[in-house]
Amino acid sequence: MDVRAMTEPALTIGVTGLNCASCVARLERALGALPEVTRAEVNLARETVTIEAEGLPPARLAVGGPVQRNQSQ
């Protein structure tokens, strides 16, 4: 996990259903792949994800909806 201070607008939201470090890494990669996201940090113990978005106020960051487990993996 990156412990640098966040410099862009950030949004912290609750997340449930993560059971292991692999789930955390997968979610961080998926969020980090979004063009407006400069950094995503998932905290398994606190069940939160903090998203830093370049040039966007946190209220404008579109997360989409509930994240569903991919049953094929």
FENJO-V405528 format. One record per run of one state. SS is the DSSP state (H for helix, E for strand, L for the rest). FROM is the first residue (numbers start at 1). TO is the last residue. If there is no record, write none. Layout:
BEGIN
SS/FROM/TO ; SS/FROM/TO
END
This chain:
BEGIN
L/1/8 ; E/9/14 ; L/15/20 ; H/21/32 ; L/33/36 ; E/37/43 ; L/44/47 ; E/48/53 ; L/54/57 ; H/58/60 ; L/61/73
END
